[in-house]
């Protein structure tokens, strides 16, 4: 059957029907296997910077024909979700640091007017508020 399909595809190409030939090729060839893509072991996804580097590697793999554009799309979407989660994690760390600083700060912040130029000094009523 594959031999006959190859003949028909060849005939269609010779007759100037590349669309029909492509349609036949799509029906004859086995479906692509996109169950998983194996990445090299040296890839890290611990930080946002690591994820950006991995994204760049995926783009290079596509440009060199190592993985399909569809696989790249799925990987990039997964990395995008991972970046979102890492961003939330980093924001939580920053929030905890800010809260810790706020707890350790004693009393209201005072400004030493002798170090501020006259045009930038707060008026007495502003300092009390």
The first five atom37 places (N, CA, C, CB, O) and aatype in JSON, in Angstrom:
{
  "aatype": [20, 20, 20, 20, 20, 20, 20, 20, 20, 20, 20, 20, 20, 20, 20, 20, 20, 20, 20, 20, 20, 20, 20, 20, 20, 20, 20, 20, 20, 20, 20, 20, 20, 20, 20, 20, 20, 20, 20, 20, 20, 20, 20, 20, 20, 20, 20, 20, 20, 20, 20, 20, 20, 20, 20, 20, 20, 20, 20, 20, 20, 20, 20, 20, 20, 20, 20, 20, 20, 20, 20, 20, 20, 20, 20, 20, 20, 20, 20, 20, 20, 20, 20, 20, 20, 20, 20, 20, 20, 20, 20, 20, 20, 20, 20, 20, 20, 20, 20, 20, 20, 20, 20, 20, 20, 20, 20, 20, 20, 20, 20, 20, 20, 20, 20, 20, 20, 20, 20, 20, 20, 20, 20, 20, 20, 20, 20, 20, 20],
  "atom_mask": [
    [1, 1, 1, 1, 1],
    [1, 1, 1, 1, 1],
    [1, 1, 1, 1, 1],
    [1, 1, 1, 1, 1],
    [1, 1, 1, 1, 1],
    [1, 1, 1, 1, 1],
    [1, 1, 1, 1, 1],
    [1, 1, 1, 1, 1],
    [1, 1, 1, 1, 1],
    [1, 1, 1, 1, 1],
    [1, 1, 1, 1, 1],
    [1, 1, 1, 1, 1],
    [1, 1, 1, 1, 1],
    [1, 1, 1, 1, 1],
    [1, 1, 1, 1, 1],
    [1, 1, 1, 1, 1],
    [1, 1, 1, 1, 1],
    [1, 1, 1, 1, 1],
    [1, 1, 1, 1, 1],
    [1, 1, 1, 1, 1],
    [1, 1, 1, 1, 1],
    [1, 1, 1, 1, 1],
    [1, 1, 1, 1, 1],
    [1, 1, 1, 1, 1],
    [1, 1, 1, 1, 1],
    [1, 1, 1, 1, 1],
    [1, 1, 1, 1, 1],
    [1, 1, 1, 1, 1],
    [1, 1, 1, 1, 1],
    [1, 1, 1, 1, 1],
    [1, 1, 1, 1, 1],
    [1, 1, 1, 1, 1],
    [1, 1, 1, 1, 1],
    [1, 1, 1, 1, 1],
    [1, 1, 1, 1, 1],
    [1, 1, 1, 1, 1],
    [1, 1, 1, 1, 1],
    [1, 1, 1, 1, 1],
    [1, 1, 1, 1, 1],
    [1, 1, 1, 1, 1],
    [1, 1, 1, 1, 1],
    [1, 1, 1, 1, 1],
    [1, 1, 1, 1, 1],
    [1, 1, 1, 1, 1],
    [1, 1, 1, 1, 1],
    [1, 1, 1, 1, 1],
    [1, 1, 1, 1, 1],
    [1, 1, 1, 1, 1],
    [1, 1, 1, 1, 1],
    [1, 1, 1, 1, 1],
    [1, 1, 1, 1, 1],
    [1, 1, 1, 1, 1],
    [1, 1, 1, 1, 1],
    [1, 1, 1, 1, 1],
    [1, 1, 1, 1, 1],
    [1, 1, 1, 1, 1],
    [1, 1, 1, 1, 1],
    [1, 1, 1, 1, 1],
    [1, 1, 1, 1, 1],
    [1, 1, 1, 1, 1],
    [1, 1, 1, 1, 1],
    [1, 1, 1, 1, 1],
    [1, 1, 1, 1, 1],
    [1, 1, 1, 1, 1],
    [1, 1, 1, 1, 1],
    [1, 1, 1, 1, 1],
    [1, 1, 1, 1, 1],
    [1, 1, 1, 1, 1],
    [1, 1, 1, 1, 1],
    [1, 1, 1, 1, 1],
    [1, 1, 1, 1, 1],
    [1, 1, 1, 1, 1],
    [1, 1, 1, 1, 1],
    [1, 1, 1, 1, 1],
    [1, 1, 1, 1, 1],
    [1, 1, 1, 1, 1],
    [1, 1, 1, 1, 1],
    [1, 1, 1, 1, 1],
    [1, 1, 1, 1, 1],
    [1, 1, 1, 1, 1],
    [1, 1, 1, 1, 1],
    [1, 1, 1, 1, 1],
    [1, 1, 1, 1, 1],
    [1, 1, 1, 1, 1],
    [1, 1, 1, 1, 1],
    [1, 1, 1, 1, 1],
    [1, 1, 1, 1, 1],
    [1, 1, 1, 1, 1],
    [1, 1, 1, 1, 1],
    [1, 1, 1, 1, 1],
    [1, 1, 1, 1, 1],
    [1, 1, 1, 1, 1],
    [1, 1, 1, 1, 1],
    [1, 1, 1, 1, 1],
    [1, 1, 1, 1, 1],
    [1, 1, 1, 1, 1],
    [1, 1, 1, 1, 1],
    [1, 1, 1, 1, 1],
    [1, 1, 1, 1, 1],
    [1, 1, 1, 1, 1],
    [1, 1, 1, 1, 1],
    [1, 1, 1, 1, 1],
    [1, 1, 1, 1, 1],
    [1, 1, 1, 1, 1],
    [1, 1, 1, 1, 1],
    [1, 1, 1, 1, 1],
    [1, 1, 1, 1, 1],
    [1, 1, 1, 1, 1],
    [1, 1, 1, 1, 1],
    [1, 1, 1, 1, 1],
    [1, 1, 1, 1, 1],
    [1, 1, 1, 1, 1],
    [1, 1, 1, 1, 1],
    [1, 1, 1, 1, 1],
    [1, 1, 1, 1, 1],
    [1, 1, 1, 1, 1],
    [1, 1, 1, 1, 1],
    [1, 1, 1, 1, 1],
    [1, 1, 1, 1, 1],
    [1, 1, 1, 1, 1],
    [1, 1, 1, 1, 1],
    [1, 1, 1, 1, 1],
    [1, 1, 1, 1, 1],
    [1, 1, 1, 1, 1],
    [1, 1, 1, 1, 1],
    [1, 1, 1, 1, 1],
    [1, 1, 1, 1, 1],
    [1, 1, 1, 1, 1],
    [1, 1, 1, 1, 1]
  ],
  "atom_positions": [
    [[0.81, -1.2, 0.0], [0.0, 0.0, 0.0], [0.86, 1.26, 0.0], [-0.93, 0.0, 1.2], [0.53, 2.25, -0.66]],
    [[1.98, 1.23, 0.76], [2.85, 2.41, 0.8], [3.47, 2.68, -0.57], [3.96, 2.22, 1.84], [3.65, 3.83, -0.96]],
    [[3.78, 1.6, -1.29], [4.34, 1.77, -2.64], [3.36, 2.47, -3.56], [4.74, 0.42, -3.22], [3.73, 3.37, -4.31]],
    [[2.11, 2.06, -3.5], [1.06, 2.68, -4.33], [0.85, 4.13, -3.91], [-0.27, 1.89, -4.22], [0.67, 5.0, -4.77]],
    [[0.86, 4.4, -2.61], [0.7, 5.78, -2.13], [1.84, 6.65, -2.62], [0.64, 5.81, -0.59], [1.62, 7.79, -3.02]],
    [[3.05, 6.12, -2.6], [4.2, 6.88, -3.08], [4.05, 7.21, -4.57], [5.5, 6.1, -2.85], [4.4, 8.31, -5.0]],
    [[3.53, 6.27, -5.34], [3.29, 6.52, -6.78], [2.26, 7.62, -6.99], [2.82, 5.23, -7.47], [2.46, 8.52, -7.81]],
    [[1.18, 7.55, -6.25], [0.13, 8.56, -6.39], [0.65, 9.94, -5.99], [-1.11, 8.19, -5.54], [0.38, 10.93, -6.67]],
    [[1.4, 9.99, -4.89], [1.97, 11.27, -4.45], [2.9, 11.82, -5.51], [2.72, 11.1, -3.12], [2.85, 13.0, -5.84]],
    [[3.74, 10.95, -6.04], [4.68, 11.38, -7.09], [3.92, 11.89, -8.31], [5.6, 10.22, -7.49], [4.29, 12.91, -8.88]],
    [[2.86, 11.18, -8.72], [2.05, 11.61, -9.86], [1.41, 12.97, -9.61], [0.97, 10.58, -10.18], [1.4, 13.83, -10.5]],
    [[0.89, 13.17, -8.43], [0.25, 14.44, -8.09], [1.27, 15.58, -8.12], [-0.41, 14.37, -6.7], [0.96, 16.68, -8.59]],
    [[2.48, 15.33, -7.63], [3.52, 16.36, -7.67], [3.9, 16.69, -9.11], [4.77, 15.9, -6.89], [4.09, 17.86, -9.45]],
    [[4.02, 15.67, -9.95], [4.35, 15.88, -11.36], [3.24, 16.65, -12.08], [4.58, 14.53, -12.06], [3.52, 17.44, -12.99]],
    [[1.99, 16.42, -11.68], [0.85, 17.1, -12.31], [0.64, 18.51, -11.74], [-0.42, 16.28, -12.13], [-0.29, 19.21, -12.15]],
    [[1.49, 18.92, -10.79], [1.38, 20.27, -10.23], [0.33, 20.4, -9.15], [1.08, 21.23, -11.31], [-0.25, 21.47, -8.99]],
    [[0.09, 19.34, -8.41], [-0.89, 19.36, -7.33], [-0.22, 19.12, -5.97], [-1.98, 18.29, -7.58], [-0.45, 18.08, -5.34]],
    [[0.6, 20.05, -5.53], [1.31, 19.82, -4.26], [0.37, 19.74, -3.06], [2.33, 20.93, -4.03], [0.68, 19.08, -2.07]],
    [[-0.77, 20.41, -3.13], [-1.72, 20.37, -2.01], [-2.29, 18.97, -1.83], [-2.86, 21.38, -2.24], [-2.4, 18.47, -0.71]],
    [[-2.64, 18.34, -2.95], [-3.17, 16.98, -2.88], [-2.07, 16.03, -2.42], [-3.73, 16.54, -4.25], [-2.32, 15.12, -1.62]],
    [[-0.85, 16.23, -2.92], [0.27, 15.38, -2.51], [0.5, 15.51, -1.0], [1.55, 15.76, -3.28], [0.71, 14.51, -0.32]],
    [[0.47, 16.72, -0.49], [0.66, 16.93, 0.95], [-0.46, 16.28, 1.74], [0.73, 18.44, 1.27], [-0.22, 15.69, 2.79]],
    [[-1.69, 16.38, 1.25], [-2.82, 15.76, 1.92], [-2.63, 14.25, 1.99], [-4.13, 16.09, 1.18], [-2.88, 13.64, 3.03]],
    [[-2.17, 13.66, 0.9], [-1.93, 12.22, 0.88], [-0.79, 11.82, 1.83], [-1.6, 11.76, -0.54], [-0.88, 10.82, 2.54]],
    [[0.27, 12.62, 1.84], [1.39, 12.35, 2.74], [0.92, 12.37, 4.19], [2.53, 13.38, 2.53], [1.29, 11.52, 4.99]],
    [[0.09, 13.36, 4.51], [-0.43, 13.47, 5.88], [-1.26, 12.25, 6.27], [-1.27, 14.74, 6.04], [-1.31, 11.88, 7.44]],
    [[-1.93, 11.63, 5.28], [-2.77, 10.46, 5.58], [-1.95, 9.18, 5.68], [-3.85, 10.3, 4.51], [-2.35, 8.24, 6.38]],
    [[-0.82, 9.13, 4.99], [-0.03, 7.89, 4.91], [0.99, 7.78, 6.03], [0.66, 7.81, 3.58], [1.17, 6.71, 6.61]],
    [[1.67, 8.87, 6.33], [2.75, 8.78, 7.32], [2.16, 8.58, 8.72], [3.63, 10.06, 7.29], [1.03, 8.99, 9.0]],
    [[2.93, 7.94, 9.59], [2.44, 7.73, 10.95], [2.36, 9.05, 11.7], [3.34, 6.74, 11.72], [3.14, 9.97, 11.42]],
    [[1.44, 9.16, 12.64], [1.32, 10.41, 13.39], [2.58, 10.68, 14.2], [0.1, 10.37, 14.32], [3.26, 9.76, 14.65]],
    [[2.88, 11.96, 14.37], [4.05, 12.36, 15.14], [3.92, 11.95, 16.6], [4.27, 13.85, 15.03], [2.82, 11.95, 17.16]],
    [[5.02, 11.62, 17.19], [5.03, 11.23, 18.6], [5.43, 12.45, 19.41], [6.01, 10.03, 18.86], [6.6, 12.85, 19.4]],
    [[4.5, 13.03, 20.11], [4.77, 14.19, 20.95], [4.44, 13.89, 22.41], [3.98, 15.4, 20.45], [4.02, 14.77, 23.16]],
    [[4.62, 12.64, 22.79], [4.3, 12.28, 24.17], [5.22, 12.98, 25.16], [4.38, 10.78, 24.35], [4.79, 13.37, 26.24]],
    [[6.48, 13.12, 24.8], [7.43, 13.79, 25.66], [8.61, 14.26, 24.83], [7.89, 12.87, 26.8], [8.85, 13.78, 23.73]],
    [[9.31, 15.2, 25.38], [10.55, 15.68, 24.78], [11.6, 15.57, 25.86], [10.43, 17.15, 24.23], [11.42, 16.08, 26.96]],
    [[12.68, 14.9, 25.54], [13.73, 14.73, 26.53], [14.71, 15.89, 26.43], [14.46, 13.37, 26.34], [15.3, 16.14, 25.38]],
    [[14.87, 16.58, 27.55], [15.82, 17.68, 27.6], [17.12, 17.17, 28.23], [15.24, 18.89, 28.41], [17.12, 16.16, 28.93]],
    [[18.19, 17.88, 27.97], [19.47, 17.44, 28.53], [19.44, 17.56, 30.05], [20.64, 18.27, 27.95], [18.66, 18.33, 30.61]],
    [[20.28, 16.8, 30.69], [20.28, 16.73, 32.15], [20.81, 17.99, 32.81], [21.09, 15.54, 32.6], [20.55, 18.22, 33.99]],
    [[21.55, 18.82, 32.08], [22.15, 20.0, 32.7], [21.2, 21.2, 32.75], [23.4, 20.39, 31.95], [21.62, 22.3, 33.11]],
    [[19.94, 21.0, 32.39], [18.96, 22.09, 32.43], [18.43, 22.23, 33.85], [17.8, 21.84, 31.43], [18.05, 21.25, 34.49]],
    [[18.39, 23.46, 34.32], [17.87, 23.76, 35.65], [16.68, 24.7, 35.5], [18.97, 24.39, 36.57], [16.66, 25.57, 34.63]],
    [[15.68, 24.52, 36.35], [14.5, 25.38, 36.34], [14.3, 26.01, 37.72], [13.24, 24.59, 35.92], [13.18, 26.3, 38.12]],
    [[15.4, 26.22, 38.45], [15.32, 26.71, 39.82], [15.02, 28.2, 39.92], [16.6, 26.43, 40.54], [14.35, 28.64, 40.85]],
    [[15.52, 28.98, 38.96], [15.3, 30.43, 39.01], [14.68, 30.89, 37.69], [16.64, 31.18, 39.28], [14.66, 30.15, 36.7]],
    [[14.19, 32.11, 37.7], [13.61, 32.66, 36.47], [14.69, 32.76, 35.39], [12.98, 34.06, 36.73], [14.41, 32.54, 34.21]],
    [[15.9, 33.09, 35.78], [17.0, 33.17, 34.81], [17.26, 31.81, 34.18], [18.28, 33.7, 35.49], [17.51, 31.73, 32.98]],
    [[17.2, 30.73, 34.98], [17.38, 29.38, 34.45], [16.3, 29.06, 33.42], [17.36, 28.34, 35.59], [16.57, 28.44, 32.39]],
    [[15.08, 29.47, 33.72], [13.97, 29.18, 32.82], [14.14, 29.94, 31.51], [12.63, 29.56, 33.49], [13.83, 29.41, 30.44]],
    [[14.63, 31.17, 31.57], [14.87, 31.95, 30.35], [15.95, 31.27, 29.5], [15.29, 33.41, 30.7], [15.82, 31.19, 28.28]],
    [[17.0, 30.78, 30.14], [18.06, 30.07, 29.41], [17.49, 28.81, 28.75], [19.22, 29.7, 30.36], [17.82, 28.51, 27.6]],
    [[16.65, 28.09, 29.47], [16.02, 26.89, 28.91], [15.14, 27.25, 27.72], [15.2, 26.16, 29.98], [15.14, 26.53, 26.72]],
    [[14.41, 28.33, 27.82], [13.57, 28.79, 26.72], [14.42, 29.09, 25.49], [12.77, 30.03, 27.14], [14.04, 28.75, 24.37]],
    [[15.56, 29.72, 25.7], [16.47, 30.02, 24.59], [16.99, 28.73, 23.96], [17.64, 30.89, 25.07], [17.12, 28.63, 22.74]],
    [[17.3, 27.74, 24.79], [17.78, 26.45, 24.27], [16.69, 25.78, 23.43], [18.21, 25.52, 25.44], [16.99, 25.17, 22.4]],
    [[15.45, 25.88, 23.87], [14.35, 25.28, 23.11], [14.22, 25.96, 21.75], [13.01, 25.38, 23.9], [14.04, 25.3, 20.73]],
    [[14.32, 27.29, 21.74], [14.24, 28.02, 20.47], [15.38, 27.6, 19.53], [14.3, 29.54, 20.72], [15.17, 27.45, 18.33]],
    [[16.56, 27.4, 20.07], [17.7, 26.95, 19.26], [17.47, 25.53, 18.75], [19.01, 27.02, 20.08], [17.81, 25.21, 17.61]],
    [[16.89, 24.66, 19.59], [16.62, 23.29, 19.17], [15.65, 23.26, 18.0], [16.07, 22.46, 20.34], [15.78, 22.45, 17.09]],
    [[14.65, 24.15, 18.04], [13.7, 24.24, 16.92], [14.42, 24.71, 15.67], [12.53, 25.19, 17.27], [14.23, 24.15, 14.59]],
    [[15.24, 25.74, 15.81], [15.91, 26.29, 14.63], [16.89, 25.3, 14.02], [16.65, 27.58, 15.0], [17.2, 25.4, 12.83]],
    [[17.38, 24.36, 14.82], [18.32, 23.35, 14.3], [17.62, 22.05, 13.92], [19.4, 23.07, 15.34], [18.27, 21.08, 13.53]],
    [[16.28, 22.03, 14.05], [15.52, 20.86, 13.65], [15.56, 19.7, 14.62], [16.0, 20.4, 12.34], [15.23, 18.57, 14.26]],
    [[15.97, 19.97, 15.87], [16.07, 18.9, 16.86], [14.71, 18.55, 17.46], [17.03, 19.3, 17.96], [14.47, 17.39, 17.82]],
    [[13.82, 19.54, 17.58], [12.46, 19.29, 18.05], [11.5, 20.04, 17.14], [12.28, 19.72, 19.54], [11.87, 20.99, 16.46]],
    [[10.26, 19.6, 17.14], [9.27, 20.22, 16.25], [8.79, 21.54, 16.82], [8.07, 19.27, 16.03], [8.94, 21.82, 18.01]],
    [[8.21, 22.34, 15.96], [7.65, 23.61, 16.38], [6.5, 23.4, 17.36], [7.17, 24.4, 15.16], [6.34, 24.17, 18.31]],
    [[5.7, 22.34, 17.15], [4.59, 22.04, 18.05], [5.12, 21.65, 19.45], [3.73, 20.89, 17.47], [4.59, 22.11, 20.46]],
    [[6.16, 20.81, 19.48], [6.74, 20.44, 20.77], [7.3, 21.68, 21.48], [7.85, 19.39, 20.59], [7.17, 21.82, 22.69]],
    [[7.92, 22.55, 20.7], [8.45, 23.79, 21.26], [7.35, 24.64, 21.87], [9.19, 24.58, 20.19], [7.5, 25.2, 22.96]],
    [[6.23, 24.73, 21.16], [5.1, 25.52, 21.66], [4.63, 24.99, 23.01], [3.94, 25.52, 20.65], [4.4, 25.76, 23.94]],
    [[4.47, 23.67, 23.11], [4.01, 23.07, 24.36], [5.03, 23.28, 25.49], [3.75, 21.57, 24.17], [4.66, 23.57, 26.63]],
    [[6.3, 23.13, 25.15], [7.34, 23.35, 26.16], [7.36, 24.8, 26.64], [8.72, 22.96, 25.61], [7.47, 25.07, 27.83]],
    [[7.26, 25.73, 25.68], [7.3, 27.14, 26.05], [6.08, 27.51, 26.92], [7.33, 28.03, 24.78], [6.21, 28.31, 27.85]],
    [[4.92, 26.93, 26.62], [3.74, 27.18, 27.45], [3.96, 26.66, 28.87], [2.49, 26.54, 26.82], [3.61, 27.32, 29.84]],
    [[4.54, 25.47, 28.97], [4.82, 24.91, 30.3], [5.83, 25.77, 31.04], [5.35, 23.46, 30.17], [5.68, 26.01, 32.24]],
    [[6.85, 26.24, 30.34], [7.84, 27.12, 30.97], [7.2, 28.44, 31.4], [9.01, 27.39, 30.02], [7.55, 28.99, 32.45]],
    [[6.27, 28.95, 30.59], [5.57, 30.19, 30.96], [4.81, 30.04, 32.26], [4.61, 30.61, 29.84], [4.83, 30.93, 33.11]],
    [[4.13, 28.9, 32.42], [3.41, 28.65, 33.67], [4.4, 28.52, 34.84], [2.55, 27.37, 33.56], [4.14, 28.98, 35.95]],
    [[5.52, 27.88, 34.56], [6.54, 27.7, 35.61], [7.11, 29.06, 36.04], [7.68, 26.77, 35.11], [7.35, 29.29, 37.23]],
    [[7.34, 29.95, 35.07], [7.83, 31.29, 35.4], [6.82, 32.02, 36.28], [8.11, 32.11, 34.11], [7.2, 32.71, 37.23]],
    [[5.54, 31.88, 35.97], [4.51, 32.53, 36.79], [4.59, 32.03, 38.23], [3.11, 32.27, 36.2], [4.52, 32.82, 39.17]],
    [[4.72, 30.73, 38.41], [4.8, 30.16, 39.75], [6.07, 30.63, 40.47], [4.76, 28.63, 39.69], [6.03, 30.96, 41.65]],
    [[7.18, 30.65, 39.76], [8.44, 31.12, 40.36], [8.33, 32.59, 40.74], [9.63, 30.92, 39.38], [8.86, 33.01, 41.77]],
    [[7.64, 33.38, 39.92], [7.46, 34.81, 40.23], [6.64, 34.97, 41.51], [6.76, 35.53, 39.07], [6.97, 35.81, 42.35]],
    [[5.6, 34.18, 41.65], [4.8, 34.24, 42.88], [5.65, 33.85, 44.07], [3.56, 33.31, 42.77], [5.55, 34.46, 45.14]],
    [[6.47, 32.84, 43.89], [7.36, 32.4, 44.97], [8.33, 33.52, 45.37], [8.14, 31.14, 44.54], [8.54, 33.77, 46.55]],
    [[8.93, 34.18, 44.38], [9.87, 35.27, 44.66], [9.15, 36.44, 45.33], [10.56, 35.74, 43.37], [9.7, 37.06, 46.24]],
    [[7.94, 36.76, 44.88], [7.18, 37.84, 45.51], [6.88, 37.52, 46.97], [5.88, 38.1, 44.74], [6.9, 38.41, 47.82]],
    [[6.6, 36.27, 47.27], [6.35, 35.86, 48.65], [7.59, 36.08, 49.51], [5.91, 34.39, 48.71], [7.49, 36.52, 50.65]],
    [[8.75, 35.76, 48.96], [10.0, 35.97, 49.69], [10.21, 37.46, 49.94], [11.21, 35.36, 48.91], [10.56, 37.86, 51.05]],
    [[10.01, 38.28, 48.91], [10.18, 39.73, 49.06], [9.19, 40.3, 50.09], [10.0, 40.44, 47.71], [9.55, 41.14, 50.91]],
    [[7.97, 39.83, 50.03], [6.95, 40.3, 50.98], [7.38, 39.95, 52.42], [5.56, 39.66, 50.66], [7.25, 40.78, 53.32]],
    [[7.87, 38.75, 52.61], [8.33, 38.35, 53.94], [9.49, 39.22, 54.4], [8.74, 36.87, 53.95], [9.57, 39.58, 55.58]],
    [[10.38, 39.57, 53.5], [11.51, 40.44, 53.86], [11.03, 41.83, 54.23], [12.51, 40.51, 52.7], [11.52, 42.42, 55.19]],
    [[10.08, 42.37, 53.46], [9.54, 43.7, 53.75], [8.83, 43.69, 55.1], [8.56, 44.15, 52.64], [9.01, 44.61, 55.9]],
    [[8.03, 42.67, 55.37], [7.33, 42.59, 56.65], [8.31, 42.48, 57.81], [6.38, 41.39, 56.65], [8.07, 43.05, 58.87]],
    [[9.38, 41.76, 57.61], [10.41, 41.64, 58.66], [11.06, 43.0, 58.92], [11.48, 40.61, 58.26], [11.28, 43.37, 60.07]],
    [[11.36, 43.73, 57.84], [11.95, 45.06, 58.01], [10.98, 46.01, 58.72], [12.34, 45.65, 56.64], [11.39, 46.82, 59.56]],
    [[9.7, 45.9, 58.38], [8.71, 46.76, 59.02], [8.59, 46.45, 60.51], [7.35, 46.6, 58.34], [8.4, 47.36, 61.32]],
    [[8.69, 45.19, 60.88], [8.6, 44.81, 62.29], [9.82, 45.28, 63.08], [8.44, 43.3, 62.43], [9.7, 45.63, 64.26]],
    [[10.98, 45.29, 62.44], [12.21, 45.68, 63.15], [12.41, 47.18, 63.22], [13.4, 45.05, 62.49], [13.19, 47.67, 64.04]],
    [[11.7, 47.92, 62.38], [11.83, 49.38, 62.39], [11.18, 49.93, 63.65], [11.18, 50.01, 61.11], [10.04, 49.58, 63.98]],
    [[11.89, 50.78, 64.34], [11.35, 51.31, 65.6], [10.86, 52.74, 65.4], [12.4, 51.26, 66.71], [11.62, 53.62, 65.0]],
    [[9.59, 52.97, 65.69], [9.01, 54.31, 65.67], [8.93, 54.9, 64.28], [9.82, 55.23, 66.54], [9.3, 54.28, 63.29]],
    [[8.42, 56.14, 64.25], [8.27, 56.82, 62.95], [9.63, 57.24, 62.4], [7.35, 58.05, 63.09], [10.58, 57.49, 63.15]],
    [[9.7, 57.32, 61.12], [10.92, 57.73, 60.44], [11.1, 59.24, 60.61], [10.87, 57.35, 58.95], [10.18, 60.0, 60.33]],
    [[12.27, 59.67, 61.06], [12.55, 61.09, 61.22], [13.57, 61.52, 60.18], [13.07, 61.41, 62.65], [14.43, 60.74, 59.76]],
    [[13.46, 62.76, 59.77], [14.34, 63.31, 58.76], [15.23, 64.35, 59.4], [13.54, 63.91, 57.58], [14.75, 65.24, 60.1]],
    [[16.54, 64.23, 59.17], [17.5, 65.22, 59.66], [17.53, 66.35, 58.64], [18.92, 64.59, 59.87], [18.16, 66.23, 57.59]],
    [[16.85, 67.47, 58.96], [16.73, 68.58, 58.02], [18.06, 69.23, 57.71], [15.79, 69.61, 58.56], [18.18, 69.92, 56.69]],
    [[19.07, 69.05, 58.54], [20.36, 69.68, 58.27], [21.03, 69.06, 57.05], [21.27, 69.57, 59.48], [21.9, 69.67, 56.44]],
    [[20.62, 67.84, 56.69], [21.21, 67.18, 55.54], [20.41, 67.39, 54.26], [21.35, 65.7, 55.81], [20.85, 67.0, 53.18]],
    [[19.22, 68.0, 54.37], [18.34, 68.19, 53.22], [18.43, 69.65, 52.8], [16.88, 67.79, 53.56], [18.37, 70.54, 53.65]],
    [[18.56, 69.93, 51.49], [18.59, 71.32, 51.05], [17.3, 72.04, 51.45], [18.8, 71.41, 49.52], [16.25, 71.41, 51.6]],
    [[17.39, 73.35, 51.62], [16.26, 74.13, 52.12], [15.01, 73.92, 51.26], [16.62, 75.61, 52.16], [13.91, 73.83, 51.8]],
    [[15.17, 73.85, 49.94], [14.01, 73.7, 49.06], [13.34, 72.34, 49.21], [14.42, 73.91, 47.62], [12.19, 72.19, 48.83]],
    [[14.04, 71.32, 49.77], [13.47, 69.99, 49.9], [13.01, 69.65, 51.3], [14.47, 68.99, 49.46], [12.53, 68.54, 51.56]],
    [[13.14, 70.6, 52.22], [12.77, 70.33, 53.61], [11.26, 70.32, 53.79], [13.39, 71.35, 54.54], [10.53, 71.06, 53.13]],
    [[10.81, 69.47, 54.69], [9.4, 69.42, 55.02], [9.09, 70.54, 56.01], [9.02, 68.04, 55.6], [9.9, 70.89, 56.86]],
    [[7.91, 71.07, 55.88], [7.45, 72.06, 56.85], [7.15, 71.34, 58.15], [6.2, 72.83, 56.34], [6.93, 70.13, 58.15]],
    [[7.14, 72.04, 59.22], [6.87, 71.46, 60.54], [5.54, 70.71, 60.56], [6.87, 72.56, 61.61], [5.44, 69.65, 61.18]],
    [[4.52, 71.25, 59.91], [3.19, 70.6, 59.93], [3.23, 69.29, 59.12], [2.09, 71.57, 59.35], [2.52, 68.33, 59.45]],
    [[4.07, 69.26, 58.05], [4.19, 68.03, 57.25], [4.9, 66.94, 58.04], [4.95, 68.31, 55.95], [4.55, 65.77, 57.93]],
    [[5.89, 67.31, 58.84], [6.63, 66.33, 59.62], [5.79, 65.7, 60.69], [7.84, 66.97, 60.23], [5.99, 64.53, 61.04]],
    [[4.85, 66.43, 61.22], [4.01, 65.88, 62.28], [3.0, 64.89, 61.74], [3.29, 67.0, 63.01], [2.56, 64.02, 62.48]],
    [[2.62, 64.99, 60.47], [1.65, 64.08, 59.85], [2.31, 62.86, 59.4], [0.94, 64.71, 58.7], [1.66, 61.97, 58.85]]
  ]
}
